[in-house]
Amino acid sequence: MPHIDSAPPKGRKQPAATSADARLDWRRIAYHVLVSRALDDLEEATNRNRTTVPKEHLVLYQFSARGHDVAQAILGSMIDHVHDGVGAYYRSRPLLLSLGLSIEDALGSPLGRAGGFSDGRDIGVVCNMPGWAGATVLPMSGDVGSQYTPTAGWAQAITYRRSTLDEKEWDGAIAVALGGEASVATNGFWSALTIATTLKLPMLFYIEDNGLGISVKGEMQTPGGNIAKNLASFSNLFLRDGDGCDPAQSAMLIAECVDHVRRGAGPALIHLTVPRLSSHSGPDNQKGYRTEADIAADSARDPLPKLRALLVPAIMSENDWADLEAEVFRDVEAGVTVARGRPSPDAAGVKRFIYAEELHEGDARTFGGLSTEEREALGGSDEAASDGDVMRLAEAVRRTLASELKANPKLVVFGEDVGRKGGVHLVTEGLQKKFGAERVFDTSLSEEGIVGRAVGMALNGLVPVAEIQFRKYADPAHEQLNNTGTMRWRTANQFAAPIVVRMPGGFGKDVGDPWHSLSAEVTWAHALGWQVAMPSNAADAVGLLRAAMRSQNPTIFFEHRSLLMTSEGSARYPGDDYVLPFGRANTLREGDGITVVTWGAMVHRCIDAVDRFGGDVNLLDLRTIAPWDRDAVLDSVRRTGRCLIVHEDTQTAGFGAEIAAVLAREAFWFLDAPIERLTVEDVPMPYHPVLLDAVLPDADRIAARIQAILDT
């Protein structure tokens, strides 16, 4: 069957534009609005008649865009730079249609069919569009407000590529974030607004206000219900506020904002009021919270009749409009036939693309991160130099960052206090002076903003290395972190954001507390799609960090506070080319009586304990827990018959439980004793040294547990 595109046929004579903006192709705008309405009509009709429509023709997550469609189509006609980036949300299909989304994909993806946005892996209203030859629609998420900070990251990457890399083809490119009025209450919105205004980024905030966040009125999202009025005193922000039901006014205001941002004058925000001409979503019954008068008032504001009145007869005749409607009917009917004829996705492939992998014929190539050629040009070796200087972990990380900053002009390092101060642990000290404030820079105090902007930068082709000051501080960024990990999978390999997040944590030198000393690494082992590195020494830190910065996958790089604050973990610098593959454990001591598995700062306490037993203990440092070296652990335990797992995270559901479960299943018949774990018990990390010593495994306790198991 033919591929049906949502654009009108080429070669058709286009009418002159109105005086609102001579650049606008009003026939094309009307075409996309009518297509959007037709798709909404079809989906709403099938959802109303679920008992008579075959299950395979149902859209399970349906969000109508009617009422939002005219202004979105106008905006889409102005997103015309090949490097424009768009962060959208679940009601943005009219914009996607105007940017080239085919009718087939516009319906096929909501039906969950093969191909499309996600190959049936994600809900169909969560769209994406790789920008191989045009504007990029960043992968959407199912949560509210998470589109803003990646869009800010794309905007910052535009300025970096234009100014620092001197790539002039990025001149005039902009980033556009779309959201409803309810999203202006979110952390993501305010974080992105701060980033965009303080840095004067080329970013447009497009807020379409239908007055309701499901059932909650706009006055509960922002005082007075109008975000544009509330931001009137914001510095470096160009504001426009208008009626999204008036096509001419919308076109004029949108054009003013787009032009302002394109000429490099800083960010802009436009707030347009629009009607909600349907329930919030397919299952929603708006009559439970809206009166008939409310619904009728919104219906009277429908912008489609106003669009027709603007164009007929000034631009199109009655016959022209009728011809356009007939054309839309034919195109939608053909597109729907193709979409419904698509097969269901192949269940055999559902486990693919958690991580980057070798592609098969027909696989989509990935948008985001370095190209294969760029990665290969960086080289690297897993052979460590033996004559390097002995250095502490902090110095080794600093030197590795400096080496990669020198080797890769697309690498940037940032976070709170990372620039001028050099980080609260002084790991980035001196890097800003050496490489400049464009490449090593401070950020606003928002972990959502730090991680979200890193995502947008990575999608734009940069290599962002973001620092979260302490592990516990990552909690506000949890939404962005989870979305990043699943991005490759949920877009069926069309997008990936291979960011590196440096995250100090764990107990410090003779000190702990519930806020700065959290370990909780199992969180990230459980977060699908992430690599997690937990080096115990400077040499491993160098190899793993360099591997992370050259990887196609996102990485949590855990820098233990105790190792940053002391000389414990010092090692010879393994060289500027050293790359240590993930998932390769290190055998630190060889023995036949028992296997001890550990990682991070616990490695050194285990060494102190193990050295009391001569050759009885086989000590493994995992180095990474996602992926982890299952084969090394299984081989060792099958040989020794006993195992002790030591880690700093709390015991219940800690990563040691995963290792124990694997051993119980795959090495059960080789065991001579129960698998044991020695961890911090289920208690927050305490502050006073006496309390800290009471909960942390130390060498004496580790040795005692080893002896007890050997005696079994």
Buried (B, 14 or more C-beta within 10 A) or exposed (E): EEEBBBBBEEEEEEBEBBEBBEEBBBBBBBBBBBBBBBBBEBBBEBBEEEEEBEEEEBBBBBBBBBBBBBBBBBBBBBBBBBBBBBBBBBBBBBBBBBBBBBBBBBBBBBBBBBBBBBBBBBBBBBBBBBBEEBBBBBBBBBBBBBBBBBBBBBBBBBBBBBEBBEEEEBBBBBBBBBBBBBBBBBBBBBBBBBBBBEBBBBBBBBBBBBBBBEEEEBEEBBEEBBBBEBBEEBEBBBBBBBBBBBBBBBBBBBBBBBBBBBEBEBBBBBBBBBBBBBBBBBEBEBEEBBEEEBBEEBEEBBBBEBBBEBBBEEBBEEEBBEEBBEBBEEBBBBBBEBBBEBEEBEEEBEEBBBBBEEEEEEBBEBBBBBEEEBBEEBEBEEEBBEEBEEBBBBBBBBBBBBBBBEBBBBBBBBBBBBBEEBBBBBBBBEBBEEBEEBBBBBBBEBBBBBBBBBBBBBBBBBBBBBBBBBBBBBEBBBBBBBBBBBBBBBBBBBBBBBBBBBBBBBBBEEBBBEEBBBBBBBBBBBBBBBBBBBBBBBBBBBBBBBBBBBBBBBBBBBBBBBBBBBEBBBBBBBBBBBBBBBBBBBEBBEBBBBBBBBBBBBBBBBBBBBEBBEEBBBBBBBBBBBBBBBEBBBBBBBEBBBBBBBBBBBBEEBBBBBBBEBBEEBBEEBBEBEBBBBBBEEEBBBBEEEEBEEBBBEBEBBBEBBBEBBEE
